[in-house]
Amino acid sequence: MTHELRIAVATDPGLVREQNEDSVYVRADLQAVADGMGGHEHGELASAIAVDVLAHWQGDLGPAVAEIARRLDEEAPQGTGTTLTAMRWEGLAFQLAHIGDSRAYVLREGELRQLSHDHTMVQALVDAGRLTPEQAAGHPRRAYVLRALQSGNSHDPDLSWHQAHLDDRYLLCSDGLTDYADLADVHEVLMSTPDGTEAAWQLVALANGNGGPDNITCVITDVVRKKWWQR
């Protein structure tokens, strides 16, 4: 194998909330961010169930998401839910599973591109041509999620396959980053900060610098060439 994945994580409750309802899971072949919904204890439970399933899972993410939905029905109060954005790697290919408004991005050759599609009311309005992306970014109900993994009412995720390139940088993040940090600033941090851990904490600082009203989680995965002595 001629490449390796270098993975960095930063997660923070933000400046307003006492608890962090985000959960994160990473290993060499899988990275995931889950943002719990339903209020403090319940949201934390839902996101924790999601990453617990993934921590014991091998293979296709579609059945994994179905298992998360089943566990939520059994173990979480009605209406408790979580978003989920996860990447599962097979060589330089990866499967992306996404539901909700956490996000996946790729930085490739200087261009930052969103791989996931928000399942929110404002994104639906953008898709229908009723809002511009700029209007959506400042909309007071931009966090209203239409699809999530939820006890008693789960929805199907978006599942897709992608091919990574050497020197790609991937970002998984909860909406605590993207709702409160300008995307141009996120782009600048990812471009200018080679160390993944430093970059991830700089992104957290961006959101906190704008008041940090939500939990913030960032996972950065760098696809790098192995040195000849590592092969």
Buried (B, 14 or more C-beta within 10 A) or exposed (E): EEBBBEBBBBBBBBBEBEEBBBBBBBEEEBBBBBBBBBEEEBBBBBBBBBBBBBEEBEEEBEEBBBBBBEBBBEBBBEBBBBBBBBBBBEEBEBBBBBBBBBBBBBBBEEEBEEBBBBBBBBBBBBEEEEBEEEEBBEBEEBBEBBBBBBBEBBBEBBBBEBEBEEEBBBBBBBBBBBBBBEBEBBBBBBBEBEEBBBBBBBBBBBBBEBEBBBBBBBBBBBBBEEEEEEE
